[in-house]
Amino acid sequence: MANIGWKDILAEEMPLDMAHEIDIFEGQMELMGQGKLDEKVFAETRLRRGVYGQRYDNGQRHDGFESRELEFEEIERIKGPDTIWHAPGMQRIKVPGGGLTAEQLDVLAQVADEYSDGILHVTTRQDFQLHFVHIEDTPDMMRRLASVGITTREACGNSVRNVTCCHLAGVCQTEVFDATPYSEAFAQFLLGHDDVQDFGRKFKPAFSGCESEACGLVMMHDLGYLAQVREVDGKQQRGFKVYVGGGLGTVPHQAKVLSEFTPEEEILPEAQAVSRVFARLGEKRNRNRARIKFLVAKLGIEEFRRLVIEERKTLPHDDRWTAYLETLPHYEEKPTRPPTFLNGQVSSAGFQQWFETNVYAQRQEGYSVVTVNLPLGDLTSQQTWVLSDIARKYVGDNVRTTVEQNIVLRWVSDSDLPSLYEELNAIGLGDAGAGTVVDITACPGTDTCKLGIASSRGLAAELRTRLTAKSASLPDAIKDLKIKISGCFNSCGQHHVSDIGFFGNSRRSGNFKMPHFQVVLGGMWRENAGSYGLAVGAVPSKTVPDVVDTITSRYVEERAKGETFQEWIGRIGKKEARSLIQPYMKLPDFEQQPDYFSDWGDPRVFSLGDIGIGECAGEVVSLFSMEIATAESEAFEAQVALDENDPARADSLAYASMVKAARALVRTQFLDVGDSPDRIVEEFKTRFFDTELFFDQYAKGKFGQYLFDRHQSPNPSPDNDAAHRLIEESLLFIEATHVCESKVGGNVLIEI
């Protein structure tokens, strides 16, 4: 898609810092296209902007080629080896705590319609994902999102991922207090923070307002916060019970208690201390052992806690730690309409079923939360446009996404519920069953993920169809069960914390591969993902609906009064649980049942040939390489400014590029140098110039002097010639920092 000038149109609407970040990314794209930026460094750069590669096993159309049959390798051959070519990929968009405004929904609908396939996908981290997005379009798309306060920064990569928060926070009947403003402060504080740039793997935080429910899922997170109140000197004090080292993945880890009570003024510095310990001691070369859960397990929670306490003592003071507390008394959501009551209004049968499953009574009398149930987490751009208008009419900006891949409308006045239902139903968003067994969570699986083995979305769609068809006759014991599906063992579909979970794998029968799912039973969704289920065996994908029927039927027949599914599984034991699925584990020959050798929604004979390398992590590059890439982008932007006959901006950017390059070098020895140019130049001079580490046998310290001269004597009115000279000097300085780093050998590593 051609550039349509959004950079200029939206310049005044974007926050300056967000605009600058996007300019830098666009510059790095240009450098990559010119072969001037290392591909590994650019990979981490784009991941940290939320730009993923995507699986192409269905011959999807690629830019400039209309045939859907043309394979990507063939396209590369046609385009030629000297062309930098990008197939459409996936763009992840961060939504901290899931909070959205009606205007943001409008823009999300616009970018989905114009840049992707017109489908918005809600993730299990309250993000949005768009698929089939061309990387050339991402800067303009990011600018349009930034104009309404949405960022994609650090949506992927080895960074702090989207900070999740209970979608009922502030209106929940059982919460201790509203965790929303704390999660927002946390997300803002750590976004782009120096101390979260050197992680070996991703880092996922979560906030919850109450212990018994599931919305926050703090027990399965890298860092989890559970709201608490204690009495100190006769006064109520807010704080959080803090968990660390949780996580799912191949082998799930239950989070450990880092702090029984962290007062509200300490949650940000404590998180910073945790980040520094993780960055310093966490594994970086072996991606399979690089999450913080492995570090906590290796050190033990007592030693990890001690290290965090010691780290906290050494932190340089930051006013942001407590500045947000001043805003708490003024934080509130405002309903659009006054509270009212249903008062026996006549409504349809469809409304009654929807009301039973999709409506939650807020603790504020006269108001309810309505869940918009999204099959597979998807809604179209057209639905999103209408949904934004519905939100304006009934709830204003009180919209949130959920970790179960739905959307909620908060502060719905109760008497508006029937009309709201009719309007949602008219656009295909009136499905009942939210939070019940038909509301199945599934990761992208083989649809788009490079790591997908089996079709999680295809299976989820089949199960949803079958369960919905008989939902009226389902026993109450089954209606509230959770079914969650992952396309591989990485647990992106959260199968470990469901009553009945599945993750994709495969088996061989004769000369053919057959799609399978491992069956995981007895996880706990409530109590913030209180415990994990157990795997009992793998069954062919096509037998899974029958497996679900068999398991749930036995549960209904055998359960004691009030016995939960998890308790029942624990009582019958793993051996008996496996016996339930044993009849389905036998592998037929291809000639006997050829349909078993294709996956749900895909008539082709099953193959693992499309599986690629996932992009949650990959190669190892140095922290210096990441930061010097930013300096190079600034120097490139300086050249663009000069071409646009703006010497003052070119001069400023060239100087900034030298400062950033110096900072990159200094941070190989001193992480806490900060952002002050004076401090950076001083540390560079002391550590590298005065020690002659920056010198080479030809130029000696000449290139370092370029930085000192511009820093000490800025040109108040540079012309084009002066700006051109400074750009040349900045490029030489950047090259010299590369040489110095190679000679000295920085040892701060980051894995992508």
Buried (B, 14 or more C-beta within 10 A) or exposed (E): EEEEEBBEEBEEEBEEEBBBBBBBBBBBBBBBBEEEBBEBBBBBBBBBBBBBBBBBBEEBBBBEBEEEEBEBEBBBEEBEEEEEBBBBBBBBBBBBBBBBBBBBBBBBBBBBBBBBBBBBBBBBBBBBBBBBBBBBBBBBBBBBBBBBBBBBBBBBBBBBBBBBBBBBBBBBEEBBBBBBBBBBBBBBBBBBBBBBBBBBBBBBBBBBBBBEBBBBBBBBBBBBBBBBEEEEEEEEBBBBBBBBBBBBBEBBBBBBBBBEBBBBBBBBBBBBBBBBBBBBBBBBEEBEBBBBBBBBBEBEBEEBBEBBEEBBEEBEEEEBBBEBBEEBEEEEBEBBBEBBEBEEEEBEEBBEBBBEBBBBEBEBEBBBBBBBBBBBBBBBBBBBBBBBEBBBBBBBBBBBBBBBBBBBBBBBBBBBBBBBBBBBBEBEBBBBBBBBBBBBBBBBBBBBBBBBBBBBBBBBBBBBEBBBEEBEEBEEBBBBBBBBBBBBBBBBBBBBBBBBBBBBBBBEBEEBBBBBBBBBBBBBBBBBBBBBBBBBBBBBBBBBBBBBEBBBEBBBEEBEEEBBBBEBBBEBEBEEBBEBBEEBBEBBEBEEBEEBBBBBEBEEEBBEEEBBEBBBBBBBBBBBBBBBBBBBBBBBBBBBBBEEEBBBBBBBBBBBBBBBBBBBBBBBBBBBBBEEBEBBBBBBBEBBBEEEBBBBEEBEBBBBBBBBEBBEEEBEEBEEEBBBBBBEBBBBBBEBBBEBBEEBEBEBBBBB
